[in-house]
Amino acid sequence: MNKEEQKFTRLKNVIRLSKRLKKYRLRMVAAIAAGVGNQLSIVAASVLGAWTVGLAIDGKLMQELNYVIAATIAAIIIRIVFYALEMWICHDVAFKVLADFRIQLFDSIERVSPAILLNMRSGQLASTLMGDVEIMEWFFAHTFGSVLVAVITPVILMIILWQILPILDLVMLLFAVAAVIIPIWMKKKADEQGREVREALADANAVTLEGVQGLKEILTLNYRTGYEEKNRAYLERMYKKQFSYSKRLGTEGMLLQMVLGVSGLVAALIAAWYVGKDGMAASMYTIIVVLSAMILGPVIEICNTARNFGLIFAAADRIYRVLEAKPLVQDSGNDINTKDLTPEICFENVSFRYREDLEAAVEDISFRIQPGEHVAIAGASGAGKTTCIQLLLRNWDTEKGCIRIGGKDIRDISLRSLNEMYATVLQDVYLFQIPILENIRLGRSSATDEEVMEAARKAFAHEFITELPDGYQTIAGEGGVKLSGGQRQRIAIARAFLKGSPILVFDEAVSNLDTENERKIQESIEQSAQNCTVVMIAHRMSTIKSADRIICMDHGKVAEMGTFEELMKKNGYLKKLLENSEDMK
Ligand SMILES: Nc1ncnc2c1ncn2[C@@H]1O[C@H](COP(=O)(O)OP(=O)(O)OP(=O)(O)O)[C@@H](O)[C@H]1O
């Protein structure tokens, strides 16, 4: 962020955050009115107290006692009601806005994924989704309305004090300005520290998440000490940032208390001078002192909140960075009838690099996959197999060349239609914490239970599912029944079969299966996907052998293509790959 941007960042944040309240403007007006009512009833109760002291001095307290008690009770009740109303309405609005933020953030992540994950670790992203949004509660429940209350209430009190002692009004105005200057003076430091604290927290969260996700590896690879050191270093960094932040917070608070204290003293001296020298009624003394203290009260309160603006706006920046992230691919929005599209895939001179400063992941590759053909993509690690799949699924766009389906450039097909064309099974299968039946039905929400079970039978999943304690109603996923890698993979294959798309994309569909299940699944894919075009990343010999044709990738280029027999006879790249790779045997 450059200096010019930094200068306007607070204003920009206030404007864009305030716009979020537009939808709830009537409630905000009600909250502000309740806030002003709350502050004025505090003033009324305090002035009543001061008046009581005055009456006692003048010896008239017993005559007025009934009125004093009645008025004090009324002020207290009014205060309680206004306070409750302000809190309820502010928090109602704040939590609604936070929910809006969360929904929009998730939409953005969906829209820009995987671009967002390229620049942010998943732990940092989770930190924004949860922690940064939570911080916004301060702004919506305790800042926006409070600022207006802190302006309106002192103005009303100053009008009243002006009638009694104008000179003190002017002095109080000076103290109010001094109080407001303190957070403005510390603004740059507060913003910088707020940014650093939120970033350090997000990094520490990311390391903690890494520890949870990689717990198995940490234990089996004896990485415990190494991980703990790394975790400690991040926590230490976070502690230092938080401590500097708190020190500045303390200094600001101390200065604000000083302003409050000195203003009280000055008000007391001025009021005393007027009572002593100017003949003002003694009973007015306490009223004046209380009124002047009340003028500054809301101003100090809002300045106290402003001490945390650094954190609030740093969190807002991080939220908007996700909301405004640009997607890597533009959706043409061009919906087509996918039934009219022949499932023929054509890569035409495709080149792609993940970042400009990196080497090409694939370079000038061309191949055609006929409709209904089952093709395996083979190659050593890093050869560019997954990249081809990513480009085909349009998670990224090609840098040069183009990919066509049924002769149509995939950039001219809407992402929704493109998604209808493919059913994918990737290596990391995610199961939601819902019954297995519903996990499979995600493939096609309109499928009947019978259709779901038919797909599970084809994927050789039916048997093990029915043996589970609750059969198809067994809750899978985190917190549910623990399934093996192979079982999860078969559920994902059932999902793909159920979806019934004309193109099936597998990132090694059988990698987690034993030999018996691997053979069965290969047969099932051959039979069930007879009319589908199938693209498989192959890490196993069985996948390579089962394919109609193999495309061999080497260092981002197509090294050779052909049937298994042709390539074996050729004695070229595939033969060497099979000889050198243990997994391929
Ligand atoms: N997200 C990414 N950002 C930057 N570079 C990447 C990214 N993903 C892959 N690469 C690089 O692109 C090249 C091709 O990777 P790719 O994942 O396509 O290979 P692969 O053949 O699928 O390998 P593997 O069999 O190990 O999965 C590699 O050099 C890899 O380091």
The ligand as an SDF file (V2000), in Angstrom:
LIG
                    3D

 31 33  0  0  0  0  0  0  0  0999 V2000
    0.1410  -23.9080   -7.8500 N   0  0  0  0  0  0  0  0  0  0  0  0
    1.3290  -23.9340   -8.4240 C   0  0  0  0  0  0  0  0  0  0  0  0
    2.1230  -22.8550   -8.3950 N   0  0  0  0  0  0  0  0  0  0  0  0
    3.3170  -22.8420   -8.9740 C   0  0  0  0  0  0  0  0  0  0  0  0
    3.8530  -23.9060   -9.6330 N   0  0  0  0  0  0  0  0  0  0  0  0
    3.1300  -25.0250   -9.7050 C   0  0  0  0  0  0  0  0  0  0  0  0
    1.8330  -25.1030   -9.0940 C   0  0  0  0  0  0  0  0  0  0  0  0
    1.3490  -26.3440   -9.3330 N   0  0  0  0  0  0  0  0  0  0  0  0
    2.2870  -26.9930  -10.0540 C   0  0  0  0  0  0  0  0  0  0  0  0
    3.3550  -26.2160  -10.2760 N   0  0  0  0  0  0  0  0  0  0  0  0
    4.5690  -26.5660  -11.0480 C   0  0  0  0  0  0  0  0  0  0  0  0
    4.1650  -26.9060  -12.3580 O   0  0  0  0  0  0  0  0  0  0  0  0
    4.8940  -28.0180  -12.8410 C   0  0  0  0  0  0  0  0  0  0  0  0
    3.9200  -29.1320  -13.2680 C   0  0  0  0  0  0  0  0  0  0  0  0
    3.2540  -29.5750  -12.1200 O   0  0  0  0  0  0  0  0  0  0  0  0
    2.0580  -30.6270  -12.1470 P   0  0  0  0  0  0  0  0  0  0  0  0
    1.4260  -30.6210  -10.8100 O   0  0  0  0  0  0  0  0  0  0  0  0
    1.2040  -30.3460  -13.3200 O   0  0  0  0  0  0  0  0  0  0  0  0
    2.8550  -31.9840  -12.3750 O   0  0  0  0  0  0  0  0  0  0  0  0
    2.3370  -33.4800  -12.2790 P   0  0  0  0  0  0  0  0  0  0  0  0
    2.8390  -34.1620  -13.5050 O   0  0  0  0  0  0  0  0  0  0  0  0
    0.8750  -33.5370  -12.0520 O   0  0  0  0  0  0  0  0  0  0  0  0
    3.1150  -33.9980  -11.0080 O   0  0  0  0  0  0  0  0  0  0  0  0
    2.6640  -35.0750   -9.9080 P   0  0  0  0  0  0  0  0  0  0  0  0
    2.5750  -36.4070  -10.5890 O   0  0  0  0  0  0  0  0  0  0  0  0
    3.7990  -35.0610   -8.9320 O   0  0  0  0  0  0  0  0  0  0  0  0
    1.3730  -34.6320   -9.3230 O   0  0  0  0  0  0  0  0  0  0  0  0
    5.8250  -28.4510  -11.7190 C   0  0  0  0  0  0  0  0  0  0  0  0
    7.0940  -27.9000  -12.0000 O   0  0  0  0  0  0  0  0  0  0  0  0
    5.2290  -27.8130  -10.4940 C   0  0  0  0  0  0  0  0  0  0  0  0
    6.2390  -27.4610   -9.5850 O   0  0  0  0  0  0  0  0  0  0  0  0
  1  2  1  0
  2  3  1  0
  2  7  2  0
  3  4  2  0
  4  5  1  0
  5  6  2  0
  6  7  1  0
  6 10  1  0
  7  8  1  0
  8  9  2  0
  9 10  1  0
 10 11  1  0
 11 12  1  0
 11 30  1  0
 12 13  1  0
 13 14  1  0
 13 28  1  0
 14 15  1  0
 15 16  1  0
 16 17  2  0
 16 18  1  0
 16 19  1  0
 19 20  1  0
 20 21  2  0
 20 22  1  0
 20 23  1  0
 23 24  1  0
 24 25  2  0
 24 26  1  0
 24 27  1  0
 28 29  1  0
 28 30  1  0
 30 31  1  0
M  END
$$$$
